[in-house]
Amino acid sequence: MIAVSEFNTFEELANLRVIWRELWERTPNASFVQTWDWLRSYLRIHGDNQQLRTLLVTLRTKPIGIVPLMIRQVETTLGSTPVLTWPTSTVVPFYGAIGPNPAATLGTAFSHVARNSRNWKALELPQIDEFGHDNLRTHNALRNARLKPNRIGAVTHPVVDMLGSWDSYMWNRNLPSRMEFLRAEQVASHFGPISFHRWRAEGGIVGATDRRWDLFKVFEDIRWNTKGRGRRDDRELALIRDAHAAAVDAGAVEFCSLTVSGRPAACAYNYRTDGRLENVFLGSREEYGEAVLTCLLGHMLRDSFMRDDESIVFQPEDARQVAAWSNSDVTSISYGHYAKFSPAAQLLRRRRAAAAGEVPAQRSPVKVEAAANDKVAPPAGEARLKVFTGA
């Protein structure tokens, strides 16, 4: 028998830590922001004005998946309206259910949400990998629960797929892009000798304990000296800071920097899982111009090819800076469902529609053979261990 248990306080959620880790390790295309530690940090920063609704799905008492949800109040001109959504920010492109059975987990969870405790007037689920690993599972789960999903937005992230060698990758860049990297190194060297540094947390794999707060301080200093998107929202930065220690302990974070005459001039802060990198921050000190940022990107990507990384996903705000390097992109879709007889919820729906812009047409689901993560039955055996090793 399949069942749902709901957790509404952090004290209850603490009992899920071990189960959460085991399910996360079997989650397709998992990200650090889907870990228990990330949610703990999220609750520390945002939990004062949000209500937790985390759902654990079990089959014959064996956990098969978790759906983390929060209720937050969103202001409209007709007053605030409670919105059910993910407990996440925009630091990564995708979010979703935790566990190897996303179809069964999402279907059961949203059926529970539709039937029980309708203490929300709108449902908004951003960062859906509709064209990739999600494969319309979230859309179908909402529809089957009679929560008709509207596609209310799309965000495109530039990507560098690291297929083949660095030499073949550079050969496929156009000549202006290759020359831009060489010119950038020449410009940056006018300020003094340049040097690239990369530190990658190993976490519990080798028993490392140094959280490298000195590098995090460099990241914060450069952020305050970066114009544009470098000056992220303070609460979002507080969330990244709060999660840093857990990310280091899990071996899920890395820091790249370019120094000029020994002084950090540009840096990148990334999350990593199984060779996949998600860029959280990319910036440079304003006095050095954009040349040092181009140098940092070139050295970081070359080093990633040497380390056999698979890919790195950048923030949409950095599309112009990484345009010369990007060889692919990914698009996340936002779903929304709004109570028909709630004026505030309907006003929010119209506001989201007005801000959405062009949303890519929905595609048919990719036909794949039945796999373990599509079955309702509990997974058999142990999956390959991911980077996350925190207790």
C-alpha positions as CSV (number, residue, x, y, z in Angstrom):
1,M,0.0,0.0,0.0
2,I,1.3,3.4,-0.9
3,A,0.9,6.2,1.7
4,V,1.9,9.8,2.4
5,S,3.3,11.2,5.7
6,E,3.4,15.0,6.2
7,F,6.1,16.9,8.1
8,N,5.3,20.4,9.2
9,T,8.1,21.3,11.7
10,F,11.8,21.1,11.6
11,E,11.8,18.9,14.7
12,E,9.7,16.3,12.7
13,L,12.0,16.8,9.7
14,A,15.1,16.0,11.7
15,N,13.9,12.4,11.9
16,L,14.1,12.2,8.1
17,R,17.8,13.0,7.8
18,V,19.1,9.4,7.2
19,I,16.2,8.4,5.0
20,W,16.6,11.7,3.0
21,R,20.3,11.0,2.4
22,E,19.6,7.4,1.2
23,L,16.9,8.6,-1.3
24,W,19.0,11.6,-2.5
25,E,21.8,9.2,-3.4
26,R,19.4,7.4,-5.8
27,T,17.9,10.6,-7.2
28,P,18.4,11.1,-11.0
29,N,20.4,14.2,-11.8
30,A,20.5,15.2,-8.1
31,S,21.7,18.6,-6.9
32,F,23.1,19.7,-3.5
33,V,20.1,22.0,-3.1
34,Q,17.9,18.9,-2.8
35,T,19.7,17.6,0.3
36,W,18.4,17.7,3.8
37,D,21.2,20.1,4.8
38,W,20.1,22.6,2.2
39,L,16.5,22.5,3.5
40,R,17.8,23.0,7.0
41,S,19.6,26.2,5.9
42,Y,16.6,27.3,4.0
43,L,14.4,27.0,7.1
44,R,17.0,29.0,9.1
45,I,16.9,31.9,6.7
46,H,13.3,31.8,5.4
47,G,11.4,29.7,7.8
48,D,10.2,32.6,10.0
49,N,7.4,33.5,7.5
50,Q,6.8,30.2,5.7
51,Q,5.1,27.0,6.6
52,L,6.8,23.6,6.0
53,R,4.8,20.9,4.1
54,T,7.3,18.1,3.3
55,L,5.7,14.8,2.1
56,L,7.3,11.4,2.5
57,V,5.9,8.7,0.2
58,T,6.1,5.1,1.3
59,L,5.2,1.8,-0.3
60,R,4.6,-1.1,2.2
61,T,6.2,1.2,4.8
62,K,9.4,1.5,2.7
63,P,10.3,5.1,1.7
64,I,10.4,5.6,-2.0
65,G,10.4,9.4,-2.3
66,I,10.2,12.9,-0.7
67,V,8.5,16.0,-2.0
68,P,9.7,19.1,-0.1
69,L,7.1,22.0,-0.2
70,M,6.6,25.3,1.6
71,I,3.7,27.7,1.9
72,R,4.7,31.3,1.6
73,Q,2.6,34.5,1.5
74,V,2.8,36.4,-1.8
75,E,1.6,40.0,-1.8
76,T,-0.9,41.3,-4.4
77,T,-2.9,44.5,-4.7
78,L,-5.9,42.5,-3.4
79,G,-3.9,41.3,-0.3
80,S,-1.6,38.4,0.3
81,T,-2.3,34.9,-0.9
82,P,-0.8,31.6,0.3
83,V,1.3,29.9,-2.3
84,L,2.5,26.3,-2.2
85,T,5.9,26.0,-3.8
86,W,9.4,24.5,-3.6
87,P,11.8,25.5,-0.7
88,T,14.5,26.6,-3.0
89,S,16.1,29.7,-4.6
90,T,17.4,30.4,-8.1
91,V,21.0,29.3,-7.5
92,V,20.5,26.2,-9.6
93,P,18.4,25.5,-12.7
94,F,16.3,22.5,-11.6
95,Y,14.4,21.2,-8.6
96,G,12.0,18.4,-7.9
97,A,11.2,15.2,-5.9
98,I,13.9,13.3,-4.1
99,G,14.2,9.6,-4.7
100,P,14.5,7.1,-7.6
101,N,10.7,6.9,-8.3
102,P,9.7,10.4,-9.3
103,A,6.5,9.5,-11.2
104,A,5.0,7.5,-8.3
105,T,6.3,10.0,-5.7
106,L,5.0,13.1,-7.4
107,G,1.7,11.5,-8.3
108,T,1.0,10.3,-4.8
109,A,2.2,13.5,-3.2
110,F,0.1,15.9,-5.3
111,S,-3.0,13.7,-4.9
112,H,-2.5,14.1,-1.2
113,V,-2.1,17.9,-1.6
114,A,-5.3,18.1,-3.6
115,R,-7.3,16.2,-1.1
116,N,-5.9,17.4,2.3
117,S,-5.4,20.7,4.0
118,R,-6.1,23.1,1.2
119,N,-4.5,25.9,3.1
120,W,-3.1,27.5,-0.1
121,K,-4.7,29.4,-2.9
122,A,-2.0,29.0,-5.5
123,L,0.5,26.3,-6.5
124,E,3.8,27.5,-8.2
125,L,6.5,25.1,-9.1
126,P,9.5,26.7,-10.9
127,Q,12.7,25.0,-12.1
128,I,11.1,22.0,-13.7
129,D,13.4,20.0,-16.1
130,E,10.5,19.4,-18.4
131,F,12.6,18.7,-21.5
132,G,15.1,16.5,-19.6
133,H,15.0,14.2,-16.6
134,D,11.5,15.3,-15.5
135,N,10.0,14.1,-18.8
136,L,6.6,15.6,-18.0
137,R,6.3,13.6,-14.8
138,T,5.4,16.8,-12.7
139,H,2.9,17.9,-15.3
140,N,1.2,14.6,-15.4
141,A,1.2,14.2,-11.6
142,L,-0.6,17.6,-11.3
143,R,-3.1,16.9,-14.0
144,N,-3.9,13.5,-12.6
145,A,-4.5,15.1,-9.2
146,R,-6.9,17.5,-10.9
147,L,-4.6,20.5,-10.3
148,K,-4.5,21.7,-13.9
149,P,-1.0,23.0,-14.5
150,N,-0.4,26.3,-16.4
151,R,3.1,26.8,-17.9
152,I,3.8,30.3,-16.4
153,G,7.4,30.9,-17.3
154,A,10.7,29.6,-18.6
155,V,14.3,30.3,-17.8
156,T,17.2,29.3,-20.1
157,H,20.7,28.6,-18.6
158,P,23.9,28.6,-20.8
159,V,25.8,25.3,-20.5
160,V,29.3,24.1,-21.4
161,D,29.2,20.3,-22.1
162,M,32.7,18.9,-21.7
163,L,32.6,16.2,-24.4
164,G,35.9,15.1,-25.8
165,S,39.2,17.0,-25.1
166,W,39.9,20.6,-24.4
167,D,41.7,20.9,-27.8
168,S,38.7,19.6,-29.7
169,Y,36.4,21.9,-27.7
170,M,38.5,25.0,-28.5
171,W,38.8,23.9,-32.1
172,N,35.0,24.1,-32.3
173,R,34.9,27.6,-30.9
174,N,34.9,30.2,-33.6
175,L,38.1,32.3,-34.2
176,P,36.8,35.5,-32.5
177,S,36.1,33.4,-29.3
178,R,39.5,31.9,-29.3
179,M,41.2,35.2,-29.9
180,E,39.1,36.8,-27.1
181,F,40.6,34.5,-24.6
182,L,44.2,35.3,-25.7
183,R,43.5,39.0,-25.7
184,A,42.0,38.8,-22.3
185,E,45.1,37.2,-20.9
186,Q,47.2,39.9,-22.4
187,V,45.0,42.7,-21.0
188,A,44.8,41.1,-17.5
189,S,48.6,40.6,-17.4
190,H,49.1,44.4,-17.7
191,F,47.8,44.6,-14.1
192,G,50.5,42.1,-13.0
193,P,51.2,38.4,-13.0
194,I,48.1,36.3,-13.2
195,S,47.5,32.9,-11.6
196,F,44.6,30.4,-11.5
197,H,43.6,28.5,-8.4
198,R,41.0,25.9,-7.8
199,W,40.0,24.3,-4.5
200,R,37.5,21.4,-4.5
201,A,36.1,20.0,-1.3
202,E,36.5,16.3,-0.8
203,G,34.2,16.0,2.2
204,G,33.7,12.7,4.0
205,I,35.4,10.8,1.2
206,V,38.8,11.6,2.7
207,G,37.8,13.0,6.1
208,A,38.6,16.6,5.2
209,T,37.3,19.1,7.8
210,D,38.6,22.5,6.7
211,R,35.6,24.5,5.6
212,R,37.8,27.2,3.9
213,W,36.0,30.2,5.2
214,D,39.0,32.2,4.0
215,L,37.9,31.4,0.4
216,F,34.3,32.2,1.2
217,K,35.4,35.6,2.5
218,V,37.1,36.2,-0.9
219,F,33.8,35.2,-2.6
220,E,31.9,37.8,-0.5
221,D,34.5,40.5,-1.0
222,I,34.4,40.1,-4.8
223,R,30.7,40.0,-4.8
224,W,30.5,43.4,-3.2
225,N,33.0,44.7,-5.8
226,T,31.0,43.3,-8.7
227,K,28.5,45.3,-10.6
228,G,25.2,43.9,-11.9
229,R,24.1,40.4,-10.9
230,G,27.0,39.9,-8.5
231,R,25.1,41.8,-5.8
232,R,22.7,39.1,-5.1
233,D,19.8,39.4,-2.6
234,D,21.1,39.5,1.0
235,R,18.9,36.7,2.1
236,E,19.9,34.5,-0.8
237,L,23.6,35.1,0.1
238,A,22.8,34.3,3.7
239,L,21.4,31.0,2.6
240,I,24.5,30.2,0.6
241,R,26.6,31.1,3.6
242,D,24.6,29.1,6.0
243,A,24.8,26.0,3.7
244,H,28.5,26.4,3.0
245,A,29.8,24.2,5.9
246,A,27.5,21.4,5.0
247,A,28.3,21.7,1.3
248,V,32.1,21.4,2.1
249,D,31.5,18.5,4.4
250,A,29.5,16.8,1.7
251,G,32.3,17.4,-0.9
252,A,29.7,19.3,-3.0
253,V,31.3,22.7,-3.4
254,E,34.3,24.2,-5.2
255,F,35.9,27.6,-5.4
256,C,37.9,29.0,-8.4
257,S,39.8,32.2,-8.5
258,L,42.1,34.2,-10.7
259,T,44.7,36.3,-8.9
260,V,46.5,39.3,-10.2
261,S,49.8,40.0,-8.4
262,G,48.6,37.7,-5.7
263,R,45.3,39.5,-5.2
264,P,42.0,37.7,-6.0
265,A,40.5,39.5,-9.0
266,A,37.7,37.1,-10.1
267,C,36.1,34.0,-8.7
268,A,33.5,31.4,-9.3
269,Y,31.6,29.5,-6.6
270,N,30.1,26.2,-7.8
271,Y,28.1,23.2,-6.5
272,R,29.1,19.8,-7.9
273,T,27.6,16.3,-8.0
274,D,28.9,13.4,-10.0
275,G,31.0,15.6,-12.3
276,R,28.2,18.0,-13.0
277,L,28.9,21.6,-11.9
278,E,26.2,24.3,-11.1
279,N,27.6,27.8,-11.0
280,V,26.2,29.7,-8.0
281,F,28.3,32.9,-8.5
282,L,30.6,34.3,-11.2
283,G,32.1,37.8,-10.8
284,S,35.2,40.0,-10.9
285,R,36.4,43.1,-9.2
286,E,35.1,46.1,-11.1
287,E,38.5,47.9,-11.3
288,Y,40.0,45.0,-13.4
289,G,37.3,45.0,-16.1
290,E,35.9,41.9,-17.8
291,A,39.2,40.6,-19.1
292,V,39.9,38.9,-15.8
293,L,36.5,37.2,-15.9
294,T,37.2,35.9,-19.4
295,C,40.6,34.6,-18.2
296,L,39.0,32.9,-15.2
297,L,36.4,31.1,-17.4
298,G,39.1,29.9,-19.8
299,H,41.3,28.5,-17.1
300,M,38.4,27.0,-15.2
301,L,37.0,25.2,-18.2
302,R,40.4,23.9,-19.3
303,D,41.0,22.6,-15.8
304,S,37.5,20.9,-15.9
305,F,38.3,19.1,-19.1
306,M,41.5,17.9,-17.5
307,R,39.5,16.6,-14.5
308,D,36.9,14.9,-16.8
309,D,34.0,16.9,-15.5
310,E,30.8,16.4,-17.5
311,S,29.3,19.9,-17.7
312,I,28.8,23.2,-16.0
313,V,25.5,25.2,-16.0
314,F,25.7,29.0,-15.6
315,Q,23.2,31.5,-14.4
316,P,21.0,33.2,-17.0
317,E,22.3,36.6,-15.9
318,D,25.8,35.5,-17.1
319,A,24.7,34.6,-20.6
320,R,26.6,37.4,-22.2
321,Q,29.8,36.7,-20.3
322,V,29.8,33.0,-21.1
323,A,28.4,33.3,-24.7
324,A,31.9,32.7,-26.2
325,W,32.2,29.5,-24.2
326,S,28.7,28.0,-24.1
327,N,28.0,25.1,-26.5
328,S,24.6,24.2,-25.2
329,D,21.7,25.3,-23.0
330,V,19.0,24.0,-20.7
331,T,15.5,25.4,-20.1
332,S,13.5,25.1,-16.9
333,I,9.8,25.5,-16.9
334,S,7.5,26.9,-14.2
335,Y,4.1,25.4,-13.5
336,G,1.2,27.2,-11.8
337,H,-2.3,26.3,-10.5
338,Y,-4.6,29.0,-9.1
339,A,-7.8,28.8,-7.2
340,K,-10.6,29.7,-9.5
341,F,-12.7,31.6,-6.9
342,S,-9.8,33.5,-5.2
343,P,-9.5,37.0,-6.5
344,A,-5.9,37.4,-5.1
345,A,-4.8,34.1,-6.7
346,Q,-6.3,35.0,-10.1
347,L,-4.6,38.4,-9.9
348,L,-1.3,36.6,-9.2
349,R,-1.9,34.3,-12.2
350,R,-2.4,37.3,-14.5
351,R,0.8,38.9,-13.1
352,R,2.8,35.8,-13.7
353,A,1.4,35.5,-17.2
354,A,2.3,39.1,-18.0
355,A,5.9,38.6,-16.8
356,A,6.4,35.2,-18.4
357,G,7.3,36.3,-21.9
358,E,7.7,33.5,-24.5
359,V,7.5,30.0,-23.1
360,P,8.7,27.1,-25.3
361,A,6.0,24.8,-26.7
362,Q,5.4,21.7,-24.6
363,R,6.9,18.6,-26.2
364,S,5.7,15.1,-26.1
365,P,7.3,12.9,-23.4
366,V,10.3,11.0,-24.5
367,K,9.6,7.3,-24.9
368,V,11.9,5.3,-22.8
369,E,12.0,1.6,-21.7
370,A,10.6,1.0,-18.2
371,A,13.4,1.7,-15.6
372,A,13.7,1.2,-11.9
373,N,13.0,4.9,-11.3
374,D,9.7,4.7,-13.1
375,K,8.3,1.8,-11.1
376,V,6.2,2.1,-8.0
377,A,8.0,-0.8,-6.4
378,P,10.9,0.0,-4.0
379,P,14.3,0.1,-5.7
380,A,16.3,-3.1,-5.4
381,G,20.0,-3.0,-4.4
382,E,22.2,-0.1,-3.8
383,A,22.8,2.7,-6.3
384,R,26.2,4.2,-7.0
385,L,27.1,6.6,-4.2
386,K,27.0,10.2,-5.2
387,V,29.2,13.0,-3.9
388,F,27.0,13.7,-0.9
389,T,28.3,11.8,2.1
390,G,27.1,13.9,5.1
391,A,25.7,12.1,8.0
